[in-house]
Amino acid sequence: MFTKTAGFRHDSIPAAIAAVRQIGVANGFGVDQTEDAGVFTDANLVRYRAVMFLLTTGDVLDDAGQAAFEAWVNAGGGWLGVHSAADTEYDWPYYGALVGAYFKAHPAVQQATVRIEAPDTPATAGLPSPWVRTDEWYDFRTNPRPDVTVLATVDESTYTGGTMGADHPIAWTHLTPGGGRAVYTAMGHTIASYADPLFRAHLAGAIRWVAGR
């Protein structure tokens, strides 16, 4: 779990870290958490099956870290981005392709309805559709759909301030060039999200899938 921030810092980061540690215990995998960009080296990354950018913001890796991370993903590493992972590394084209779309803006935190498009994936198994929940609903600079498999959309008719229109992806997945797996979910702004069994199941399935489990 990489939780470094170089911009806005979410107050939900401690709850998110604790939740992912608990998910690891429940699912039989180890979890390391850091805000030290120096761990992004070839020698260190090879120890991991998956890397999660958890509520990161801004420019969090230097050139050496970026090169090591690209090599690791290109060798089949799995990546999961949560919420403001899309508000991260705007000037790194490789990362832009990995995350799928960059953050543009958001309205106030409010309740909205999520529609599950791909119910048969580990990241969506068992989730209700419609799924009514409260979160901060990101708009993106581009619609990622042409380049990804959309897992879920948010219905803009159920909240105020969305600007993407009738097709508003909110979680998606794709394969990386090296055969690795990437998942991004825009949900997870609020502290309450990390106590929600459904959101935790969403994260747990995504982690297992990107790790090849």
C-alpha positions as CSV (number, residue, x, y, z in Angstrom):
1,M,0.0,0.0,0.0
2,F,1.5,3.3,-1.1
3,T,-0.2,6.3,0.6
4,K,2.1,9.1,-0.2
5,T,0.5,12.5,-0.9
6,A,1.9,15.6,-2.5
7,G,-1.4,17.4,-2.7
8,F,-4.7,17.0,-0.9
9,R,-4.5,14.5,2.0
10,H,-7.6,12.4,2.8
11,D,-8.5,12.1,6.5
12,S,-9.7,8.5,5.6
13,I,-6.1,7.3,5.0
14,P,-5.7,5.7,8.5
15,A,-9.1,3.9,8.2
16,A,-8.1,2.8,4.7
17,I,-4.8,1.4,5.9
18,A,-6.5,-0.5,8.7
19,A,-9.2,-1.9,6.5
20,V,-6.7,-3.3,3.9
21,R,-4.6,-4.8,6.7
22,Q,-7.8,-6.5,8.0
23,I,-8.6,-7.7,4.5
24,G,-5.1,-9.2,4.2
25,V,-5.6,-11.1,7.4
26,A,-9.0,-12.4,6.3
27,N,-7.7,-13.4,2.9
28,G,-4.3,-14.8,3.8
29,F,-1.9,-12.3,2.3
30,G,0.6,-9.9,3.8
31,V,0.4,-6.2,3.5
32,D,3.2,-3.6,3.7
33,Q,2.3,0.1,3.9
34,T,4.6,3.0,3.1
35,E,4.9,6.6,2.1
36,D,8.6,6.2,1.2
37,A,9.0,6.5,-2.6
38,G,12.4,5.0,-2.1
39,V,10.9,1.5,-1.9
40,F,10.2,1.7,-5.7
41,T,13.3,-0.2,-6.8
42,D,13.7,-3.3,-9.0
43,A,15.1,-5.3,-6.0
44,N,12.2,-4.4,-3.7
45,L,9.3,-4.5,-6.0
46,V,10.1,-8.0,-7.1
47,R,8.9,-9.2,-3.7
48,Y,5.3,-8.1,-4.4
49,R,2.4,-9.5,-6.3
50,A,0.4,-6.3,-6.2
51,V,0.9,-2.6,-5.5
52,M,-2.0,-0.4,-4.3
53,F,-1.9,3.4,-4.8
54,L,-4.3,4.1,-1.9
55,L,-5.5,7.7,-1.7
56,T,-2.3,9.1,-3.2
57,T,-2.2,12.6,-4.7
58,G,0.2,14.6,-6.8
59,D,3.7,13.8,-7.9
60,V,4.8,10.9,-5.6
61,L,7.6,9.1,-7.5
62,D,10.9,10.4,-8.9
63,D,12.3,9.3,-12.3
64,A,14.1,6.3,-10.8
65,G,11.0,5.2,-9.0
66,Q,8.9,5.6,-12.1
67,A,11.3,3.5,-14.1
68,A,11.3,0.7,-11.6
69,F,7.6,0.7,-11.3
70,E,7.1,0.6,-15.0
71,A,9.5,-2.4,-15.3
72,W,7.6,-4.2,-12.5
73,V,4.2,-3.7,-14.1
74,N,5.6,-4.6,-17.5
75,A,6.8,-7.9,-16.0
76,G,3.3,-8.8,-14.9
77,G,2.8,-6.9,-11.6
78,G,-0.7,-6.1,-10.5
79,W,-1.9,-2.6,-9.6
80,L,-4.9,-1.3,-7.8
81,G,-5.7,2.4,-7.6
82,V,-8.2,3.8,-5.1
83,H,-10.0,7.1,-5.4
84,S,-7.4,9.9,-5.6
85,A,-5.0,7.5,-7.3
86,A,-6.6,9.3,-10.3
87,D,-5.4,12.6,-8.9
88,T,-1.8,11.4,-9.0
89,E,1.1,11.8,-11.5
90,Y,-0.5,13.9,-14.2
91,D,2.8,14.4,-16.0
92,W,3.7,10.6,-16.3
93,P,2.0,9.3,-19.4
94,Y,2.6,5.6,-18.5
95,Y,0.7,6.1,-15.2
96,G,-2.1,7.9,-17.1
97,A,-2.5,4.8,-19.2
98,L,-2.3,2.5,-16.1
99,V,-5.0,4.4,-14.1
100,G,-7.2,4.8,-17.2
101,A,-8.4,8.4,-16.7
102,Y,-7.3,11.4,-14.6
103,F,-9.5,13.2,-12.1
104,K,-11.1,16.4,-13.2
105,A,-13.5,17.6,-10.5
106,H,-16.2,16.5,-8.0
107,P,-19.3,17.9,-6.4
108,A,-20.0,17.6,-2.6
109,V,-20.1,14.2,-0.9
110,Q,-23.6,12.8,-1.3
111,Q,-25.6,9.7,-1.9
112,A,-25.8,8.2,-5.4
113,T,-26.7,5.0,-7.1
114,V,-24.0,2.7,-8.6
115,R,-24.8,0.3,-11.4
116,I,-22.7,-2.9,-11.6
117,E,-21.9,-3.6,-15.3
118,A,-19.7,-6.6,-14.8
119,P,-21.1,-8.7,-11.9
120,D,-19.0,-11.8,-12.5
121,T,-15.5,-10.4,-11.5
122,P,-13.8,-10.8,-8.1
123,A,-14.1,-7.0,-7.6
124,T,-17.8,-7.0,-8.1
125,A,-19.0,-10.4,-7.0
126,G,-21.8,-10.1,-4.5
127,L,-22.3,-6.4,-4.9
128,P,-25.9,-5.2,-5.3
129,S,-27.0,-3.4,-8.4
130,P,-28.3,-0.8,-7.9
131,W,-25.9,-0.1,-5.1
132,V,-26.9,3.0,-3.2
133,R,-24.0,4.6,-1.2
134,T,-22.5,7.9,-0.1
135,D,-19.1,9.0,-1.5
136,E,-17.3,11.7,-3.4
137,W,-18.2,11.1,-7.1
138,Y,-15.3,12.0,-9.4
139,D,-15.7,13.3,-12.9
140,F,-12.8,12.4,-15.1
141,R,-10.9,14.3,-17.9
142,T,-11.8,11.6,-20.3
143,N,-14.1,8.6,-20.4
144,P,-11.9,5.5,-20.0
145,R,-14.4,3.1,-21.6
146,P,-12.6,2.6,-25.0
147,D,-9.5,1.3,-23.2
148,V,-10.9,-0.6,-20.2
149,T,-13.6,-3.0,-19.1
150,V,-16.0,-0.9,-17.0
151,L,-17.0,-2.7,-13.8
152,A,-19.4,-0.1,-12.5
153,T,-21.0,3.3,-13.4
154,V,-22.6,6.0,-11.2
155,D,-26.0,7.2,-12.2
156,E,-25.8,11.0,-12.5
157,S,-29.6,11.3,-12.3
158,T,-29.4,10.1,-8.6
159,Y,-27.1,13.0,-7.4
160,T,-26.3,16.6,-8.1
161,G,-23.2,17.9,-9.9
162,G,-22.0,15.1,-12.2
163,T,-20.8,16.3,-15.6
164,M,-19.9,13.1,-17.6
165,G,-23.5,12.4,-18.7
166,A,-25.3,9.1,-19.1
167,D,-22.1,7.0,-19.3
168,H,-20.1,7.7,-16.1
169,P,-17.6,4.9,-15.3
170,I,-16.6,4.7,-11.6
171,A,-14.6,1.5,-11.5
172,W,-12.8,-0.4,-14.2
173,T,-10.1,-2.9,-15.1
174,H,-7.7,-3.7,-17.9
175,L,-4.7,-5.8,-18.7
176,T,-1.3,-4.2,-18.7
177,P,1.2,-4.5,-21.6
178,G,3.2,-7.2,-19.7
179,G,0.1,-9.3,-18.9
180,G,-0.5,-7.8,-15.5
181,R,-3.8,-6.7,-14.2
182,A,-5.0,-3.2,-13.2
183,V,-8.1,-2.1,-11.4
184,Y,-9.2,1.4,-10.5
185,T,-12.1,2.4,-8.3
186,A,-13.0,6.0,-7.8
187,M,-14.9,5.2,-4.6
188,G,-13.3,5.4,-1.1
189,H,-13.2,9.0,-0.2
190,T,-15.0,8.8,3.1
191,I,-13.9,7.2,6.4
192,A,-17.2,5.3,6.5
193,S,-16.4,3.6,3.2
194,Y,-13.7,1.5,4.9
195,A,-16.2,0.1,7.5
196,D,-18.7,-0.8,4.8
197,P,-18.7,-4.6,4.3
198,L,-19.7,-4.1,0.6
199,F,-16.9,-1.7,-0.2
200,R,-14.4,-3.8,1.7
201,A,-15.6,-6.8,-0.4
202,H,-15.0,-4.7,-3.5
203,L,-11.5,-3.9,-2.4
204,A,-10.7,-7.5,-1.4
205,G,-11.8,-8.9,-4.7
206,A,-9.9,-6.3,-6.6
207,I,-6.7,-7.1,-4.6
208,R,-7.1,-10.8,-5.1
209,W,-7.6,-10.3,-8.9
210,V,-4.7,-8.0,-9.5
211,A,-2.5,-10.3,-7.5
212,G,-3.4,-13.2,-9.7
213,R,-5.2,-15.0,-6.9
